[in-house]
Amino acid sequence: MNTLIETRHLNAFVAIVRRGGMHKAGKDLGLTPSALSHAIRMLEETLGAKLFERVGRTLALSPEGKRFLPEAEEMVRRLQAVREQMRTGRDWGSHRLVIGSTPTGCRFIVPNLIREFRESFPQMALSLVEREADDLVARLLEGTVDVGVAPLLRDYRELMQIELAEDELGFLIHPLHPWAKLGRVTRAQVAEARLILPEEHSAMFELIDSFFRQERIPTRAFIESDNEDVVKQLVGLGLGVGVLPGWIAMREIEAGTLVCLPLGRRSLRRRWMVFYRKGRRLSLPETLFTGVCRAVARDLIVDNAELSRDKSAIRIRSGAGAGRFP
């Protein structure tokens, strides 16, 4: 289920209330009543609440709709103010937002950020800088990046950091792998596994290596790759065991081509952050961008992480280990 409130659905809701019905609201927005009905259904699905009740031939706000209306009107008002500022050019500096993210962020998160951000700022120029986290921080401090989105493995005193979500790394395996049949992994099995790990000396490798050292489990990379798509393909071919967050392989887990298992009793988590230079006043679009980050991260990371755990558990219970491992 989508947890993002789309601007067009919000506009439809407010217009129907203001104009007293779908016919007049549709004329204002240039939409048919059926299109408005669909927008309201999608908004209700997103919110998990019924916004309207039918009283005879008219629509009336439900109790949930009445509570939501002031919030919706404020969001629409603010978006309209932002668009007006964008048109008049007040307080926009260079009219360009430079976003920095890691390769993982650029591949799995930033495209969704840009899609949502574009609904409010269709004319604003965007630049995307892809670097590892430490390099992003350096570029942000020197002023060549405005806002960063990445999993930060430590605190930086020079940055204002806003936590978006946590993800948890797990063992990504083929559904016919012996571990999938067991549904768990022993320390001895991990030590003997053909692990597919990030390249040595990378931040992700150091995070994973430190975790297993603390667990006193000797490990070595059978294959090294920083590319999550490559890791998923290698695991799907039965060539090893990946160490990735389950949400990154959500499509494959849903399709039943991969399974994600916990690393053990103790979890290994990363904190995804949106960050900018401390003491720097954000422009209005930058402020709204951080809000979009929170919504998208919750949708992609938190919700998909829960789904990946549930789907993997179902796959294991239904006999993922049946058949022959490649």
N, C-alpha and C positions, 0 to 999 in steps of 0.2 A: 504494500500500500504506500502510495506517495504521501510524504509528510510535509511537502513544500506547498505553501499557499501561493498560487499563481496570481499575478497581477490582474489578468483579464477576468478571473473568477471573482476576485475581490470587487472589481469595478461593477460587475454584473449584479452582485448582491446589493451594493450600496445604491445603484441606479434603480433597482426594483423597489427598494424601500422609499427612496426619495420621490419617485414618480408614481407610486401607489399601484404598481402592477407591471406585468411583463410587456404589454403592448406598447405603452408609452416609453418604458425603458429601452425596449428594442429599437424604437425610432431614434432615440438619442444616441444609442451605441451603434446603430446600423446593423443590428442582429435580428434574426428571426426569433419568435417565442420558443421554438424548439431548441435553438442554439443556447438561449438563456437558460432554459430548463436543464440542459446538459451541463452548463457551467455551474449552476447551483448544486446539481447532484455531485459533481466532482469536488466542489468546495465542501459539501457536507461529508463526503467520504474522507477528505483530508482531515477535517476537524473531528470526525467521529461523532457528529451531532446533527440533529434535524433543526434547520434554521427557520423553516416556514411550516405553517399548518393551514390547511384549506378549510375555510369557513363559508359554506355554501359555494358560491362561484368566485369568491375573493380569496386572496392570500393574506394571511396574518402572520406576524412574527411569532415563533415559538418562544418559550422562556429562554432557551439557549440562544436563539436569534437576537432577542432583546439584550442579552448580556454581551453578545459579540458585536453588536452594531456600533457602539462608541469606539471600540478598538478598530473596527474596519474603517469607519469614517476618518479616524486619525491617520491610519496608514495611507488611505487614498489622498487625504489632504497633504500629507508630507511628500508623497510621490509627485503630486501635482506641483508643489512648491519647488521640488528638485528639478523637474522638467522645465519650469519657468526660469530657474536660475541657469540651467544649461543653455536655454535659448538666448538669454540676455548676456551670458558670459560673465556673470558676477561671481567672484571668489573661486574661479576654477583654475587659476594658475596656467599651466601649459596645456590644459584640456587633454592630458594623456595620463593614464594610470599604468605604472610599471609593476607588474606582479611577478614575484619570484617564487619558484617552487622546486622541489626535488624531482628527479625523473619519475618516481612513483606518483607524486602529486600531479605532475603534468599529464601522466597517462590516465589516471583513474579519477581525479577529483576536479582539477582545474577546468576541463571542458564543461562540466556541469555548472561550475561557478560562473563561467562566462555566459552560458546560456541564460541563467537566471538574472544575472546582472544586466544583460543586454535588454531585457524587457523594460527596465527602468531608465537605462542610459543608452539608447540605440545609436546615438551620434558620437559617443565618447571613444576616443582612440585608446587602444590597449596594446601593451607590449608584454610579452611573456619571456622571462629569463629562467632557463633550466640549469640548475647547479645543485651540488650537494649542500647540505644544511650549513656547514661552516663557511663555505664560500658565499652563500646567500647572505648570511649575517654580515660578513665583511662588506659586501656590495651595498647592503642596506645602510650600514653605518657611514659609508662614504657618499651616500646619497644617489646612487645609480639605480636603486630599487626602492619603490615606495612601500610596498606591503609584501610580506613573505607568508607562505603557507607551507608548513613542513612539520614532520615529527622532530621535535627538539629533544635531545637526550640529556641536556643539562640546562640550567638557568643562565641567562646572560643579563648581567646587571645593566647593560646599556640599552636593553630592549624593554618595551611594553609587550607582554605576552598574554594572549587570551586563549585559554584552552578550548578547543573545539570538540574533541572526542578522544577516547582511548581505544586503541586496538590491541588485540592479543595475538601473538604469534603461535602457530601450531605446526604440527607435522602434516604436510600435504602429501598424500599417498594415492596410489592407484587403488580403485575399489576392490581389486583382486589381490592386493598385497596381503601377506599373512597378518600384518598388524590390523588390517580392517576387520578380519574375522574375529580377532581377539577383542578389539575395541579399546585396547590399551597398549602401552609400550613399557618394557622393563628397561632398567639402566643398562644392563648387559646388551640388550638389543640395540639401543641407541649407539653404544660404543662400537658396535660391529656394522652399523648401517652405512649404506652408500649415500652419504648426505650431499645434497646440492646446495651449496652455500654461496653467499655473496663473495665478491673478490676480497682477498686478504688485504687488511689495512683500511678497508672501507668502514664507515661508521656502523653500518648494519652488521658487518662481520664481527666487529669488536663487541657490539651489543650481544650477539648470539654466543660468541666465544666466551665472553665474561660470564654469561648465564650458565653455560655448561661447566666452566671451571669452578664456579661456586657450588654446583651440584656434584663436583668431582667425577664428572663423566668425560673421559677422553674422547675427543672427536677430531676428525680431519675431513676436509672436503674431498669428495670423490670427483665432483665437477664444480667449477666456480662460474657463477654468472650473476650479474647485477640486474639482469632483465627479467622481470616477473613473468612476462609472457613466455620467454624461453624456458624458465623453470617449470611452468605449468605444462608446456609441451613435453619436456623431458620426463616429468613425472607421469604424464599420460601415456608415454611410450614404455613405462616400466623401467626406466633407466636409473631411478634413484628416489630419494625422499627429500622433498623441499621443506624449507622452514619459512613460512609466510603467514600473514594474517588471513583467516578464512574468508573475509569479505572480498579480498582481491580475486579469489577464485569462485565467487558466488555463482556465476553462470555455469561453470563446470560442475560445481557441487549440485546445483539444481538439476542439471542434466544427468547426474549420476556417473560422470566420467572421472571425478576426483572425490576424495574424502579428506576431511581435516580432523586431526586428533589433537587433544591437548598435549603440551610438552611434558606434563607431569603434574604432581600435586601443586607445585609452585608455578605461577604463571609468569610469562614474560610480556610486559606491556610497553607500549609507546604512547606518548602524548602528542597528538596532533595540535598544532598551535597556529594561530594567525598572529603576526608580530610586526612591529614597526619601531622606529627609533624613539627612545624615551625622550620626552620633552617636546616632541614634534606634534603640532596641532593638525589633526586629520581634516581634510576637506570633507564636505558632505558626501560625495560619492564614495570616498574611502571609508567613511563611517558606515555607510549602508553596505559597502562591500564586506566589511567584517561581519555584519548581520547575515548576509547571504552565506558567508562561510560557515557560520554556526548551523544554519538550516541544512545546507547541503551535506556537511560532515555528519550531522546526526542521521540524515537519510541514508547516506552511502555506507558509513562506517558502523554506526551503532546498530541500526536496523538490520543491515545485511550480515553483520557479525552474528547476531542472534539467529537469523535464518540459516546461516551456514552451519552453526552448531546443531540446530534442530534437524536440518536435512541430513547431515552426516550421521547423527544418532539414528535416524530412521533407516538410513541406508545400511548401517551396521546391523541393526536389529532384524532387518529383512533378509540378511544373508549376503552381505557384500563380498564375503570371502569365497562364495561358491564359484567354481570354474577354475581355470588355469591361469596363473600369473604369468605375464609375458617373460 
